[in-house]
Amino acid sequence: MSSLSLSTMPQVPFLRRRAASHRYISTKVLLAEGEETPFTNHCRNYENKYQILQTEIQKLKDQMQDLHRDLTKHHSLINTDSTKEILERSVNIDEQIEAQYSAMQTLRTMFEEAWEETFHGVTNEHEIYEAQLHDLLQLKQENSYLMTIARHIGPYILSIAKVKERLDPR
């Protein structure tokens, strides 16, 4: 079985561990928020399948470690059926991983369209919000000009009113 699509993924162990940890935490937070969306449903499904695959691989690793220990430390003969079984199960797991990876690649288009729509919506909301802030600042500036003018002409209007009252006291 060829893993061409998986072999194109970057092989940086320390980044993968950090990304996997971040993915796990982010997924748990997303699922805890409780909103039912196609993506949260995908994440729930993915986590279940991932845990099963991870458990199976861990079992194989433990079995392989036992075989390796028996071979190197005890120098005992190993049942060839054991290695054959591990290899067969490993091939089966590889096929499951490939199928999961392929299914996720198929989902990518759908999710990217949804993310694009969400991104455009958020961008639009952000632009509207910024425009509203700008409008308020412009109104504040216009009001400031009005207050400045009122402060400057207020005393003149008051003095003209006093003069007018003296001339025509009615």
Secondary structure, DSSP 8 states (H G I E B T S, - for coil): ---HHHHTS---HHHHHHHHHHHHHHHHHHHHT----HHHHHHHHHHHHHHHHHHHHHHHHHHHHHHHHHHHTS-----HHHHHHHHHHHHHHHHHHHHHHHHHHHHHHHHHHHHHHHHHHHHHHHHHHHHHHHHHHHHHHHHHHHHHHHHHHHHHHHHHHHHHHHH---
